[in-house]
């Protein structure tokens, strides 16, 4: 049974999310302030974190950053703030998804299931044992989930690694943002594909010598992205 930690200061919202997730078969813990949530996240084992953005004590951004320093566990960030800058910041810190309140509890459950299913497949599968992709100084070990650029190892979040590996595994194929969202996040874009754009930007910062003239991941204007070989 997967364990989920909800960090949410509005108790009514936390209780509603908890009820729906437990009805779907998950074991759920709740923290109603940032300090408690951060302590539980770093000292206890969970399979998923659902973080509110605005929290007393420590905000969701800081919790996300500190989790990503030590864990690749999937993170969904939720907030009533609709500004793109908050979404971009959250995704840039390593969140796997961003949901804007209000949202239906059933949508939250669907996204939780999708993220957990994909994470389990990627970390538990033995189908690609010892598979390494090497392209012009870029080395991706798909088994160990490690990446080197010209011999120097770079750290990637779960979704950054998944997206880079998928593109590198299908060189010269042009994918739309919607196609990449469905492939990596296992769900429809629901009209929001900023997640893909942010993750491509973060990947480029880690693998490209010059992000203004990318040598690996090209933008095909009006269409999407392509991995060059």
VENDA-V578156 format. One record per residue. N is the residue number from 1. RES is the residue in one letter. SS is DSSP state (H for helix, E for strand, L for the rest). PHI is phi in radians with two decimals (none if undefined). PSI is psi in whole degrees, -180 to 180 (NA if undefined). Layout:
BEGIN
N_RES_SS_PHI_PSI, N_RES_SS_PHI_PSI
END
This chain:
BEGIN
1_X_L_none_125, 2_X_L_-1.25_140, 3_X_E_-1.84_132, 4_X_E_-2.17_137, 5_X_E_-1.89_124, 6_X_E_-1.78_125, 7_X_E_-1.96_103, 8_X_L_-2.64_125, 9_X_L_-1.46_-18, 10_X_L_-1.51_104, 11_X_H_-1.05_-37, 12_X_H_-1.10_-41, 13_X_H_-1.18_-44, 14_X_H_-1.06_-42, 15_X_H_-1.14_-39, 16_X_H_-1.14_-46, 17_X_H_-1.07_-43, 18_X_H_-1.06_-45, 19_X_H_-1.06_-47, 20_X_H_-1.14_-40, 21_X_H_-1.20_-40, 22_X_H_-1.17_-36, 23_X_H_-1.13_-23, 24_X_L_-1.60_5, 25_X_L_1.71_11, 26_X_L_-1.67_153, 27_X_E_-1.67_126, 28_X_E_-2.20_134, 29_X_E_-2.02_152, 30_X_E_-2.25_138, 31_X_E_-2.16_134, 32_X_L_-1.76_7, 33_X_L_-2.57_160, 34_X_H_-1.13_-40, 35_X_H_-1.14_-45, 36_X_H_-1.13_-43, 37_X_H_-1.07_-43, 38_X_H_-1.12_-44, 39_X_H_-1.06_-45, 40_X_H_-1.14_-40, 41_X_H_-1.10_-38, 42_X_H_-1.53_-21, 43_X_H_-1.93_-12, 44_X_L_-2.11_161, 45_X_L_-1.66_123, 46_X_L_-2.33_157, 47_X_L_-1.73_-10, 48_X_E_-2.83_144, 49_X_E_-2.10_134, 50_X_E_-2.04_110, 51_X_E_-1.95_126, 52_X_E_-1.29_150, 53_X_L_-1.35_-50, 54_X_L_-1.68_110, 55_X_L_-2.33_150, 56_X_L_-1.25_141, 57_X_L_1.61_-78, 58_X_L_-2.24_129, 59_X_L_-1.43_171, 60_X_H_-1.11_-33, 61_X_H_-1.04_-47, 62_X_H_-1.18_-39, 63_X_H_-1.08_-45, 64_X_H_-1.03_-47, 65_X_H_-1.05_-44, 66_X_H_-1.27_-33, 67_X_H_-1.12_-45, 68_X_H_-1.16_-20, 69_X_H_-1.15_-25, 70_X_H_-2.28_-13, 71_X_L_-2.43_151, 72_X_L_-1.82_11, 73_X_L_-0.95_136, 74_X_E_-0.98_141, 75_X_E_-2.26_128, 76_X_E_-1.94_125, 77_X_E_-1.76_135, 78_X_E_-2.18_146, 79_X_E_-2.85_153, 80_X_L_-1.43_-10, 81_X_L_-1.39_126, 82_X_L_-1.71_-3, 83_X_L_-1.12_135, 84_X_H_-1.06_-32, 85_X_H_-1.09_-36, 86_X_H_-1.22_-40, 87_X_H_-1.10_-46, 88_X_H_-1.10_-41, 89_X_H_-1.13_-45, 90_X_H_-1.08_-46, 91_X_H_-1.15_-36, 92_X_H_-1.14_-28, 93_X_L_-1.41_-8, 94_X_L_2.05_3, 95_X_L_-1.12_145, 96_X_L_-1.52_-21, 97_X_E_-2.75_160, 98_X_E_-2.46_122, 99_X_E_-2.04_136, 100_X_E_-1.73_127, 101_X_L_-1.26_147, 102_X_L_-1.44_148, 103_X_L_-2.40_161, 104_X_L_-1.38_140, 105_X_H_-0.99_-32, 106_X_H_-1.18_-33, 107_X_H_-1.18_-41, 108_X_H_-1.04_-46, 109_X_H_-1.05_-42, 110_X_H_-1.10_-42, 111_X_H_-1.22_-39, 112_X_H_-1.03_-48, 113_X_H_-1.07_-42, 114_X_H_-1.13_-45, 115_X_H_-1.15_-43, 116_X_H_-1.16_-41, 117_X_H_-1.10_-44, 118_X_H_-1.21_-40, 119_X_H_-1.09_-42, 120_X_H_-1.13_-40, 121_X_H_-1.14_-42, 122_X_H_-1.26_-36, 123_X_H_-1.58_-20, 124_X_H_-1.83_-9, 125_X_L_-1.41_140, 126_X_L_-1.85_11, 127_X_L_-1.17_-26, 128_X_L_-2.02_38, 129_X_L_-1.01_130, 130_X_L_1.15_15, 131_X_L_-1.41_124, 132_X_E_-2.20_132, 133_X_E_-1.82_126, 134_X_E_-2.23_120, 135_X_E_-2.44_112, 136_X_L_0.78_56, 137_X_L_1.56_-10, 138_X_E_-1.74_125, 139_X_E_-2.14_124, 140_X_E_-2.09_115, 141_X_E_-1.61_103, 142_X_L_-1.28_-19, 143_X_L_-1.40_-51, 144_X_L_-1.42_-10, 145_X_L_0.99_53, 146_X_E_-2.24_151, 147_X_E_-2.31_136, 148_X_E_-2.16_142, 149_X_E_-2.11_113, 150_X_L_0.91_43, 151_X_L_1.50_-8, 152_X_E_-1.78_124, 153_X_E_-1.29_140, 154_X_E_-2.12_144, 155_X_L_-1.58_135, 156_X_L_-2.23_145, 157_X_L_-1.28_169, 158_X_H_-0.98_-51, 159_X_H_-1.26_-33, 160_X_H_-1.05_-46, 161_X_H_-1.10_-45, 162_X_H_-1.04_-44, 163_X_H_-1.19_-45, 164_X_H_-1.05_-46, 165_X_H_-1.11_-42, 166_X_H_-1.08_-47, 167_X_H_-1.13_-43, 168_X_H_-1.17_-26, 169_X_H_-1.40_-12, 170_X_L_-2.28_63, 171_X_L_-1.09_147, 172_X_L_1.18_5, 173_X_L_-1.66_130, 174_X_E_-1.57_124, 175_X_E_-2.00_139, 176_X_E_-1.34_164, 177_X_H_-1.09_-37, 178_X_H_-1.11_-41, 179_X_H_-1.14_-42, 180_X_H_-1.17_-38, 181_X_H_-1.09_-45, 182_X_H_-1.11_-40, 183_X_H_-1.24_-45, 184_X_H_-1.54_-35, 185_X_H_-1.76_-3, 186_X_L_1.01_35, 187_X_L_-2.76_165, 188_X_L_-1.23_156, 189_X_L_-1.27_-19, 190_X_L_0.92_37, 191_X_L_1.33_7, 192_X_L_-2.24_104, 193_X_L_-2.03_15, 194_X_H_-1.05_-30, 195_X_H_-0.96_-46, 196_X_H_-1.10_-47, 197_X_H_-1.03_-44, 198_X_H_-1.12_-43, 199_X_H_-1.19_-37, 200_X_H_-1.07_-43, 201_X_H_-1.05_-45, 202_X_H_-1.16_-38, 203_X_H_-1.12_-45, 204_X_H_-1.04_-39, 205_X_H_-1.09_-24, 206_X_H_-1.70_-24, 207_X_H_-2.02_-20, 208_X_L_-1.61_141, 209_X_L_-1.25_-38, 210_X_L_-2.36_105, 211_X_H_-1.17_-21, 212_X_H_-1.37_-15, 213_X_H_-2.38_69, 214_X_L_-1.10_137, 215_X_L_-1.71_-17, 216_X_L_-1.85_-63, 217_X_E_-1.78_110, 218_X_E_-1.62_144, 219_X_E_-1.58_124, 220_X_E_-1.74_100, 221_X_L_-1.00_132, 222_X_L_1.44_-4, 223_X_L_-2.18_-67, 224_X_E_2.99_-128, 225_X_E_-2.35_155, 226_X_E_-2.49_139, 227_X_E_-1.62_121, 228_X_L_-1.47_143, 229_X_L_-2.21_NA
END
